[in-house]
Amino acid sequence: MGILLFLMVLVGVLTKTIPAGVYQRVITDGRETIVPGSFRLAGTVDYPIYRWFLAPLEVLRGSDSAMIIVIILFLLFIGSAFTLLDGSGILRYMMETLVSRFSKKKYLLMGALILFFMLFGALFGIFEELIVLVPLAIALSYSFGWDSLVGLGFSAMASGFGFAAAIFNPFTLGVAQTLAGLPPYSGTAFRVLIFITLYLMLYGFLAFYARRIEKNPERSSVYNEDREARRRYQFLEEDSLLGKSEVGKAAKIFGGFMGGILLLILLGFFVPALSSVTLPLVAVIFLTGGIVSALTSGYAPGKLLKNLFAGFLGMLPAVVLILMAMSIKHIMTEGKVMDSILYYTSGRLADLGANEAVAGLFFLILFLDFFIGSGSAKAFLVMPILLPLTDMVGLTRQTAVLAFCFGDGFSNLMFPTNPTLMIALGLTVVSYPKWMRWSLKFQAAVFIVALGFLFLANRMAYGPF
């Protein structure tokens, strides 16, 4: 919370020190697009300091209010459902089943799960919707003697890396290539190479860390936080739930709901009208599945309602963090300095060489992602401005699209203003500072590799095919 408060004040100060400016915007095919060359200074903007601290409330009636409310309800529904799954023994039953089947092949299972989450991001552009599986990943990680960071690694981190290593991601790659006038999903072979490289890096990082804490659990940076939760998954043979038929039946019913969620997510890739409501539908189906399966297991209705309410209350601190995170963009927008930053920084690309320009483009997209979470929205807003600049400095448009995908995707795992990351952390015992301390060196290594791929793309004049 302290970090987010500091960032709110910092961007508030920017509204007092950077000249306010705006681009003209037009709606094209239902999407907001900036008109290149239309930037103008906006004069003095009266945005008082006290509104910086009211921003977490103001976002609930701002332009992003519908998205924010959906995110909050998603978090509350998922948190409440997992309280039921935990209390009824269904979650434990599922974990016992997996542990019994993969006790001697757990690193094979880890590799398969990383591939599963990465492929959903790379092929379908699915990141937020898979966050529903993070608590299951955490429970599985506990069961194998790992910690919650490993669970986050093979679920949320894998999804984010897959999203960045876009192979057919329609929300970043598809939109950016269309705006760049490139054949849809062209240049695939090079991106497959990138995907394989990132997969091997992530598997190696997680496997090394998991083996280290297996030998000495106290080396985990969340050892104390995990200790209480871990006790639920330290199974004793005489206390096993595998022989309880009613819990097994309930687990199968919940598995059916999970299959329905995955089917819905896949259908959303092919049905645009469905994709816009996938996230709330996933939350509703998940909560319904939790209630139905808990009742099937023999859970008393009175206790069910009590646990639902407890799960709801347990998620409220994470809701506050999400409101604070979303307020940072709100402050920048209300102070009218977002467009000014884009104008001044993008203009500097014209004075750079090819390698410097592609690195500058990469970091510019990273910076903008701090404020604009949606990849497709960011593509429509900034690509019309950046593409002419990339032509001027000799970058191929395919390379520019690759830089955009990298900048947009990798930042999903870094910034506290990203609601998906904050939801994932809110469903665990991992705080944002501990997440960054654990992942920062590895993410830095990934950034270096990403820059290497961008420079290689420059060298080989990465084109449509």
ROTI-787379 format. One record per residue (C-alpha): residue in one letter; x, y, z. Coordinates in nm, 3 decimals, padded with zeros to 5 digits. Example, Ala and Ser with C-alpha at 12.3 -4.5 7.8 and 13.67 -1.06 7.14 Angstrom:
<rs>
 code       X       Y       Z
    A  01.230 -00.450  00.780
    S  01.367 -00.106  00.714
</rs>
This chain:
<rs>
 code       X       Y       Z
    M  00.000  00.000  00.000
    G  00.286  00.235  00.079
    I  00.436  00.184 -00.268
    L  00.106  00.266 -00.439
    L  00.054  00.574 -00.222
    F  00.402  00.695 -00.316
    L  00.326  00.641 -00.686
    M -00.001  00.830 -00.655
    V  00.183  01.128 -00.510
    L  00.460  01.097 -00.770
    V  00.224  01.111 -01.069
    G  00.036  01.388 -00.894
    V  00.358  01.589 -00.884
    L  00.402  01.523 -01.257
    T  00.067  01.692 -01.320
    K  00.216  02.004 -01.159
    T  00.551  01.995 -01.339
    I  00.483  01.871 -01.696
    P  00.294  02.097 -01.941
    A -00.057  01.966 -01.995
    G -00.137  01.859 -02.350
    V -00.379  01.652 -02.551
    Y -00.398  01.468 -02.880
    Q -00.710  01.478 -03.089
    R -00.886  01.142 -03.079
    V -01.127  00.979 -03.321
    I -01.336  00.664 -03.300
    T -01.249  00.415 -03.576
    D -01.439  00.086 -03.590
    G -01.544  00.135 -03.230
    R -01.187  00.199 -03.111
    E -01.037  00.524 -02.985
    T -00.736  00.628 -03.195
    I -00.496  00.922 -03.162
    V -00.462  01.147 -03.467
    P -00.087  01.181 -03.547
    G  00.035  01.540 -03.551
    S -00.264  01.668 -03.355
    F -00.090  01.731 -03.022
    R -00.150  02.071 -02.863
    L -00.081  02.223 -02.523
    A -00.386  02.243 -02.300
    G -00.288  02.540 -02.088
    T -00.326  02.537 -01.711
    V -00.529  02.249 -01.571
    D -00.692  02.298 -01.233
    Y -00.633  01.961 -01.067
    P -00.605  02.019 -00.691
    I -00.379  01.812 -00.469
    Y -00.661  01.677 -00.251
    R -00.803  01.494 -00.554
    W -00.486  01.284 -00.575
    F -00.602  01.111 -00.257
    L -00.965  01.089 -00.365
    A -00.866  00.921 -00.693
    P -00.927  00.563 -00.562
    L -01.292  00.663 -00.516
    E -01.315  00.874 -00.831
    V -01.216  00.581 -01.052
    L -01.547  00.416 -00.960
    R -01.729  00.682 -01.162
    G -01.460  00.745 -01.425
    S -01.424  00.616 -01.781
    D -01.280  00.283 -01.659
    S -01.542  00.230 -01.387
    A -01.713 -00.067 -01.555
    M -01.382 -00.252 -01.597
    I -01.278 -00.176 -01.236
    I -01.609 -00.300 -01.094
    V -01.579 -00.621 -01.297
    I -01.224 -00.674 -01.165
    I -01.334 -00.617 -00.805
    L -01.630 -00.854 -00.836
    F -01.402 -01.111 -01.001
    L -01.164 -01.096 -00.706
    L -01.444 -01.117 -00.447
    F -01.618 -01.407 -00.624
    I -01.297 -01.607 -00.669
    G -01.182 -01.547 -00.312
    S -01.518 -01.654 -00.172
    A -01.531 -01.964 -00.392
    F -01.187 -02.079 -00.280
    T -01.286 -02.037  00.083
    L -01.565 -02.289  00.016
    L -01.337 -02.527 -00.175
    D -01.086 -02.517  00.108
    G -01.337 -02.557  00.390
    S -01.527 -02.842  00.223
    G -01.210 -03.042  00.155
    I -01.255 -03.036 -00.225
    L -00.935 -02.843 -00.285
    R -00.742 -03.080 -00.062
    Y -00.894 -03.382 -00.238
    M -00.785 -03.247 -00.578
    M -00.434 -03.183 -00.452
    E -00.408 -03.530 -00.293
    T -00.513 -03.686 -00.624
    L -00.246 -03.498 -00.820
    V  00.023 -03.566 -00.561
    S -00.053 -03.939 -00.561
    R -00.027 -03.952 -00.940
    F  00.276 -03.728 -00.991
    S  00.474 -03.770 -00.669
    K  00.771 -03.907 -00.866
    K  00.716 -03.689 -01.174
    K  00.650 -03.351 -01.022
    Y  00.904 -03.165 -01.238
    L  00.746 -03.317 -01.546
    L  00.412 -03.182 -01.421
    M  00.572 -02.843 -01.358
    G  00.698 -02.830 -01.717
    A  00.356 -02.929 -01.851
    L  00.179 -02.662 -01.644
    I  00.422 -02.391 -01.756
    L  00.359 -02.492 -02.117
    F -00.019 -02.494 -02.060
    F -00.027 -02.141 -01.917
    M  00.221 -02.001 -02.169
    L  00.034 -02.145 -02.467
    F -00.294 -01.987 -02.357
    G -00.122 -01.649 -02.346
    A  00.076 -01.690 -02.669
    L -00.199 -01.842 -02.882
    F -00.518 -01.686 -02.749
    G -00.401 -01.375 -02.564
    I -00.553 -01.505 -02.241
    F -00.401 -01.373 -01.921
    E -00.664 -01.227 -01.686
    E -00.903 -01.520 -01.721
    L -00.643 -01.774 -01.610
    I -00.584 -01.595 -01.279
    V -00.876 -01.802 -01.150
    L -00.634 -02.097 -01.147
    V -00.366 -01.928 -00.934
    P -00.494 -02.055 -00.596
    L -00.505 -02.409 -00.736
    A -00.146 -02.367 -00.853
    I -00.045 -02.241 -00.507
    A -00.210 -02.539 -00.337
    L -00.039 -02.778 -00.578
    S  00.295 -02.611 -00.511
    Y  00.248 -02.657 -00.135
    S  00.160 -03.021 -00.189
    F  00.488 -03.088 -00.367
    G  00.694 -02.915 -00.098
    W  00.744 -02.588 -00.285
    D  00.619 -02.241 -00.193
    S  00.360 -01.994 -00.318
    L  00.618 -01.820 -00.537
    V  00.668 -02.138 -00.740
    G  00.291 -02.165 -00.780
    L  00.276 -01.806 -00.901
    G  00.566 -01.880 -01.134
    F  00.412 -02.169 -01.323
    S  00.070 -01.998 -01.341
    A  00.065 -01.616 -01.347
    M  00.425 -01.567 -01.462
    A  00.391 -01.833 -01.730
    S  00.071 -01.669 -01.857
    G  00.242 -01.330 -01.872
    F  00.545 -01.463 -02.056
    G  00.322 -01.644 -02.304
    F  00.127 -01.321 -02.358
    A  00.454 -01.138 -02.436
    A  00.586 -01.415 -02.663
    A  00.279 -01.370 -02.882
    I  00.243 -01.633 -03.155
    F -00.122 -01.570 -03.244
    N -00.221 -01.331 -02.961
    P -00.509 -01.135 -03.117
    F -00.511 -00.856 -02.857
    T -00.155 -00.731 -02.904
    L  00.001 -00.901 -03.205
    G -00.316 -00.911 -03.415
    V -00.413 -00.549 -03.349
    A -00.057 -00.413 -03.387
    Q  00.006 -00.598 -03.714
    T -00.325 -00.475 -03.856
    L -00.237 -00.116 -03.768
    A  00.108 -00.165 -03.920
    G -00.037 -00.295 -04.246
    L  00.129 -00.637 -04.205
    P -00.023 -00.974 -04.297
    P -00.208 -01.106 -03.990
    Y  00.011 -01.332 -03.773
    S  00.305 -01.304 -04.011
    G  00.665 -01.361 -03.897
    T  00.558 -01.662 -03.692
    A  00.876 -01.871 -03.709
    F  01.086 -01.610 -03.529
    R  00.824 -01.569 -03.257
    V  00.809 -01.947 -03.204
    L  01.185 -01.936 -03.140
    I  01.124 -01.661 -02.884
    F  00.850 -01.865 -02.717
    I  01.073 -02.173 -02.685
    T  01.356 -01.964 -02.541
    L  01.132 -01.805 -02.278
    Y  00.978 -02.141 -02.190
    L  01.319 -02.297 -02.127
    M  01.432 -01.994 -01.924
    L  01.122 -02.001 -01.703
    Y  01.131 -02.377 -01.649
    G  01.501 -02.360 -01.560
    F  01.448 -02.073 -01.318
    L  01.153 -02.237 -01.139
    A  01.306 -02.583 -01.127
    F  01.633 -02.446 -00.981
    Y  01.448 -02.244 -00.717
    A  01.210 -02.532 -00.632
    R  01.498 -02.777 -00.580
    R  01.674 -02.524 -00.358
    I  01.380 -02.477 -00.121
    E  01.310 -02.852 -00.119
    K  01.651 -02.895  00.044
    N  01.601 -02.603  00.281
    P  01.244 -02.464  00.302
    E  01.360 -02.170  00.514
    R  01.540 -02.028  00.210
    S  01.199 -01.936  00.071
    S  01.142 -01.561  00.098
    V  00.779 -01.629  00.193
    Y  00.853 -01.912  00.437
    N  00.675 -01.749  00.732
    E  00.378 -01.633  00.525
    D  00.335 -01.981  00.376
    R  00.368 -02.174  00.699
    E  00.005 -02.168  00.809
    A -00.140 -02.226  00.462
    R  00.106 -02.507  00.393
    R -00.022 -02.712  00.688
    R -00.350 -02.772  00.504
    Y -00.169 -02.973  00.237
    Q  00.066 -03.182  00.453
    F -00.138 -03.497  00.422
    L -00.132 -03.791  00.661
    E -00.240 -04.131  00.530
    E -00.490 -04.183  00.810
    D -00.639 -03.839  00.742
    S -00.660 -03.876  00.364
    L -00.974 -03.765  00.182
    L -00.920 -03.992 -00.118
    G -01.149 -04.259  00.022
    K -01.443 -04.023  00.082
    S -01.681 -04.075 -00.209
    E -01.893 -03.763 -00.149
    V -01.586 -03.538 -00.163
    G -01.464 -03.721 -00.473
    K -01.802 -03.669 -00.642
    A -01.793 -03.300 -00.548
    A -01.442 -03.267 -00.691
    K -01.558 -03.419 -01.020
    I -01.850 -03.175 -01.034
    F -01.616 -02.884 -00.974
    G -01.383 -03.023 -01.241
    G -01.679 -03.012 -01.481
    F -01.729 -02.644 -01.403
    M -01.357 -02.584 -01.462
    G -01.385 -02.757 -01.799
    G -01.675 -02.526 -01.882
    I -01.463 -02.224 -01.792
    L -01.181 -02.336 -02.024
    L -01.433 -02.397 -02.302
    L -01.577 -02.050 -02.248
    I -01.231 -01.895 -02.265
    L -01.154 -02.075 -02.592
    L -01.491 -01.976 -02.742
    G -01.416 -01.615 -02.651
    F -01.116 -01.631 -02.884
    F -01.342 -01.710 -03.179
    V -01.654 -01.512 -03.078
    P -01.568 -01.142 -03.028
    A -01.901 -01.063 -02.860
    L -01.832 -01.332 -02.600
    S -01.474 -01.222 -02.531
    S -01.592 -00.888 -02.387
    V -01.786 -01.063 -02.109
    T -01.557 -01.360 -02.050
    L -01.405 -01.231 -01.726
    P -01.734 -01.176 -01.537
    L -01.875 -01.502 -01.673
    V -01.567 -01.690 -01.551
    A -01.616 -01.544 -01.203
    V -01.987 -01.633 -01.192
    I -01.928 -01.989 -01.318
    F -01.643 -02.040 -01.073
    L -01.846 -01.919 -00.776
    T -02.145 -02.129 -00.885
    G -01.920 -02.433 -00.922
    G -01.777 -02.374 -00.575
    I -02.123 -02.352 -00.417
    V -02.270 -02.653 -00.601
    S -01.969 -02.877 -00.536
    A -01.947 -02.771 -00.169
    L -02.313 -02.859 -00.115
    T -02.256 -03.192 -00.291
    S -01.972 -03.272 -00.052
    G -02.212 -03.245  00.242
    Y -02.120 -02.893  00.346
    A -02.390 -02.744  00.574
    P -02.571 -02.448  00.411
    G -02.525 -02.231  00.720
    K -02.153 -02.293  00.726
    L -02.139 -02.233  00.351
    L -02.289 -01.885  00.387
    K -02.053 -01.807  00.675
    N -01.748 -01.908  00.470
    L -01.870 -01.716  00.167
    F -01.888 -01.402  00.379
    A -01.546 -01.473  00.532
    G -01.395 -01.513  00.186
    F -01.557 -01.188  00.078
    L -01.410 -01.000  00.375
    G -01.068 -01.157  00.323
    M -01.046 -01.006 -00.024
    L -01.130 -00.647  00.078
    P -00.765 -00.541  00.141
    A -00.680 -00.652 -00.215
    V -00.975 -00.445 -00.345
    V -00.828 -00.134 -00.180
    L -00.492 -00.201 -00.349
    I -00.658 -00.238 -00.690
    L -00.845  00.091 -00.649
    M -00.519  00.264 -00.557
    A -00.340  00.107 -00.853
    M -00.608  00.213 -01.099
    S -00.608  00.567 -00.959
    I -00.257  00.629 -01.090
    K -00.377  00.637 -01.451
    H -00.676  00.842 -01.341
    I -00.452  01.112 -01.191
    M -00.241  01.130 -01.508
    T -00.549  01.152 -01.728
    E -00.728  01.413 -01.519
    G -00.410  01.620 -01.501
    K -00.375  01.591 -01.883
    V -00.008  01.492 -01.880
    M -00.041  01.142 -02.030
    D -00.046  01.271 -02.387
    S  00.235  01.516 -02.312
    I  00.463  01.235 -02.200
    L  00.379  01.034 -02.512
    Y  00.445  01.335 -02.737
    Y  00.781  01.434 -02.590
    T  00.921  01.081 -02.555
    S  00.806  00.950 -02.894
    G  00.955  01.252 -03.069
    R  01.301  01.160 -02.943
    L  01.294  00.830 -03.133
    A  01.346  01.019 -03.460
    D  01.700  01.116 -03.351
    L  01.817  00.762 -03.270
    G  01.984  00.484 -03.468
    A  01.805  00.158 -03.542
    N  01.916 -00.038 -03.233
    E  01.874  00.260 -03.002
    A  01.531  00.330 -03.153
    V  01.399 -00.023 -03.107
    A  01.525 -00.024 -02.747
    G  01.365  00.316 -02.696
    L  01.037  00.190 -02.840
    F  01.050 -00.113 -02.611
    F  01.101  00.100 -02.300
    L  00.844  00.358 -02.410
    I  00.577  00.088 -02.434
    L  00.689 -00.042 -02.095
    F  00.650  00.305 -01.949
    L  00.306  00.357 -02.102
    D  00.195  00.019 -01.969
    F  00.239  00.158 -01.621
    F -00.070  00.369 -01.693
    I -00.256  00.184 -01.972
    G -00.310 -00.181 -01.891
    S -00.503 -00.297 -02.198
    G -00.271 -00.411 -02.478
    S -00.522 -00.357 -02.758
    A -00.623 -00.013 -02.629
    K -00.258  00.088 -02.609
    A -00.195 -00.037 -02.962
    F -00.476  00.177 -03.103
    L -00.358  00.479 -02.909
    V  00.016  00.476 -02.971
    M  00.095  00.270 -03.282
    P -00.036  00.534 -03.528
    I  00.214  00.778 -03.378
    L  00.508  00.540 -03.345
    L  00.491  00.361 -03.681
    P  00.589  00.666 -03.894
    L  00.880  00.727 -03.656
    T  01.002  00.368 -03.694
    D  00.993  00.409 -04.072
    M  01.210  00.721 -04.041
    V  01.483  00.548 -03.838
    G  01.494  00.236 -04.055
    L  01.310 -00.013 -03.833
    T  01.094 -00.269 -04.007
    R  00.734 -00.254 -03.896
    Q  00.749 -00.618 -03.793
    T  01.031 -00.529 -03.553
    A  00.826 -00.241 -03.417
    V  00.534 -00.478 -03.356
    L  00.766 -00.722 -03.177
    A  00.891 -00.439 -02.953
    F  00.532 -00.346 -02.878
    C  00.441 -00.706 -02.781
    F  00.748 -00.734 -02.557
    G  00.689 -00.400 -02.386
    D  00.322 -00.468 -02.330
    G  00.355 -00.832 -02.223
    F  00.651 -00.833 -01.987
    S  00.524 -00.532 -01.793
    N  00.220 -00.735 -01.685
    L  00.445 -00.904 -01.429
    M  00.614 -00.592 -01.298
    F  00.392 -00.296 -01.230
    P  00.164 -00.260 -00.926
    T -00.074 -00.068 -01.152
    N -00.150 -00.388 -01.343
    P -00.480 -00.515 -01.199
    T -00.421 -00.875 -01.309
    L -00.094 -00.896 -01.117
    M -00.254 -00.741 -00.811
    I -00.546 -00.988 -00.830
    A -00.300 -01.279 -00.852
    L -00.103 -01.155 -00.552
    G -00.426 -01.079 -00.364
    L -00.523 -01.446 -00.393
    T -00.197 -01.550 -00.224
    V  00.015 -01.460  00.078
    V  00.277 -01.292 -00.144
    S  00.309 -00.914 -00.115
    Y  00.411 -00.702 -00.412
    P  00.756 -00.613 -00.265
    K  00.834 -00.981 -00.202
    W  00.718 -01.072 -00.552
    M  00.954 -00.815 -00.701
    R  01.248 -00.913 -00.482
    W  01.203 -01.277 -00.585
    S  01.149 -01.220 -00.957
    L  01.347 -00.904 -01.034
    K  01.679 -01.064 -01.129
    F  01.509 -01.321 -01.348
    Q  01.288 -01.060 -01.511
    A  01.599 -00.847 -01.574
    A  01.760 -01.146 -01.748
    V  01.446 -01.189 -01.960
    F  01.457 -00.821 -02.055
    I  01.816 -00.858 -02.172
    V  01.720 -01.161 -02.381
    A  01.424 -00.966 -02.522
    L  01.654 -00.680 -02.623
    G  01.884 -00.935 -02.785
    F  01.595 -01.066 -02.994
    L  01.503 -00.710 -03.093
    F  01.860 -00.636 -03.203
    L  01.865 -00.966 -03.394
    A  01.538 -00.867 -03.561
    N  01.703 -00.539 -03.667
    R  02.008 -00.720 -03.801
    M  01.808 -00.961 -04.015
    A  01.555 -00.693 -04.120
    Y  01.269 -00.892 -03.969
    G  00.990 -00.868 -04.220
    P  00.644 -01.003 -04.295
    F  00.759 -01.365 -04.330
</rs>
